[in-house]
């Protein structure tokens, strides 16, 4: 059971890390080329559609599965494996703290700025640089978490 949980943790974290990396390296650079009004509109729509169904399942699994893999007793698990799983869990949890404390409030502020008369340039200026900064941190954290969990699984 613990091996299955660790395998699921690796898979789930890998999916999430890939999503974060694609956003970092493809989506945000593409959106950076849009006009202010286009950027603000597209980010609002992304923020409406992403946090649903499959994404939420993976988002929650990124913390729940490593936690389960850590706390389910395993005969023969080395101390190194335990510490790698714990470190991966900590990185995943920190990723979520950055998301919840940084990116989500910015997403909410962006959604709230949809009133007529809001200046797209000002809205973008208040959002883009800060959101990208938080996103770089959470991408690094979840990528490290994936590496740590993978290392624990292959040892």
C-alpha positions in Angstrom: 0.0 0.0 0.0 2.8 2.5 0.9 4.5 1.8 -2.4 1.4 2.5 -4.3 0.9 5.7 -2.3 4.4 6.8 -3.1 4.0 6.0 -6.8 0.7 8.0 -6.9 2.5 10.8 -5.1 5.3 10.8 -7.7 2.8 10.8 -10.5 0.5 13.4 -9.1 3.4 15.7 -8.2 4.9 15.2 -11.7 1.7 16.2 -13.3 1.5 19.3 -11.2 5.1 20.2 -11.7 4.6 19.8 -15.4 1.6 22.1 -15.4 3.5 24.7 -13.4 6.5 24.5 -15.7 4.4 24.8 -18.9 2.7 27.9 -17.4 6.1 29.3 -16.5 7.9 28.6 -19.8 5.0 28.8 -22.4 1.8 30.3 -21.3 3.0 33.3 -19.4 5.6 34.3 -22.0 2.9 34.0 -24.6 0.5 36.1 -22.6 3.3 38.7 -22.0 3.0 39.6 -25.7 -0.7 40.6 -25.5 -2.0 44.1 -25.0 -3.0 45.0 -21.5 -6.7 44.5 -22.2 -6.1 41.1 -23.8 -3.8 40.0 -21.0 -6.3 40.9 -18.3 -9.2 39.3 -20.0 -7.3 36.0 -20.7 -5.9 35.7 -17.2 -9.4 36.3 -15.8 -10.7 33.4 -18.0 -7.8 31.2 -17.0 -8.4 31.8 -13.4 -12.1 30.9 -13.8 -11.5 27.6 -15.6 -8.3 26.2 -14.1 -9.3 25.6 -10.4 -11.9 22.9 -11.1 -12.3 19.1 -11.3 -9.1 17.5 -12.4 -6.9 20.4 -11.4 -8.3 20.4 -7.9 -7.8 16.7 -7.6 -4.2 17.0 -8.6 -3.7 20.1 -6.4 -5.0 18.3 -3.3 -3.2 15.1 -4.2 0.2 16.8 -4.3 0.0 17.2 -0.5 -2.3 14.3 0.5 -0.5 11.5 -1.3 3.0 12.3 0.0 1.6 12.7 3.4 -0.1 9.4 3.2 3.1 7.8 1.8 5.0 9.2 4.7 2.7 8.2 7.5 1.8 4.7 6.3 4.3 2.4 7.9 6.6 0.5 5.5 8.8 -2.4 6.4 12.2 -2.0 4.9 11.9 1.7 4.2 15.3 3.4 4.8 15.7 6.5 6.8 16.9 8.2 3.6 13.7 7.3 1.9 11.6 8.6 4.8 13.5 11.9 4.8 13.2 12.3 1.1 9.4 11.8 1.2 9.1 14.2 4.1 11.2 16.8 2.3 9.1 16.3 -0.8 5.9 16.8 1.3 7.4 20.0 2.9 8.2 21.4 -0.6 4.7 20.6 -1.9 3.1 22.1 1.2 5.2 25.3 0.8 4.1 25.4 -2.9 0.5 25.4 -1.7 1.2 28.1 0.9 2.7 30.3 -1.9 -0.3 29.6 -4.1 -2.9 30.3 -1.4 -1.0 33.3 0.1 0.3 34.8 -3.1 -1.2 33.8 -6.4 -4.8 33.2 -5.3 -5.2 36.7 -3.7 -3.8 38.3 -6.9 -6.3 36.1 -8.9 -9.1 37.3 -6.7 -8.1 41.0 -7.1 -7.9 40.5 -10.8 -11.4 39.1 -10.9 -12.7 41.9 -8.7 -11.2 44.5 -11.1 -13.6 43.6 -13.9 -15.8 46.6 -13.2 -16.4 48.9 -16.1 -13.9 51.7 -16.2 -11.0 49.8 -14.7 -7.8 50.6 -16.5 -6.4 47.4 -18.0 -2.8 48.8 -17.8 -3.1 49.6 -14.1 -4.8 46.2 -13.4 -2.0 44.4 -15.3 0.7 46.4 -13.6 -0.7 45.4 -10.2 -0.9 41.8 -11.1 1.6 40.4 -13.7 5.0 41.0 -12.1 3.9 39.9 -8.6 2.0 36.9 -9.9 5.0 35.7 -12.0 7.3 36.1 -9.0 5.1 33.9 -6.8 4.7 31.5 -9.7 8.5 31.1 -10.2 8.8 30.2 -6.5 6.0 27.7 -6.5 7.3 26.1 -9.7 10.7 25.7 -8.2 9.2 24.2 -5.0 7.0 21.6 -6.8 9.8 20.7 -9.2 12.1 20.0 -6.2 9.2 18.1 -4.5 8.9 15.9 -7.6 12.6 15.2 -7.6 12.7 14.3 -3.9 9.7 12.0 -4.2 11.1 10.3 -7.3 14.4 9.8 -5.5 12.6 8.2 -2.6 10.7 5.9 -5.0 13.8 4.7 -6.8 16.0 4.0 -3.8 
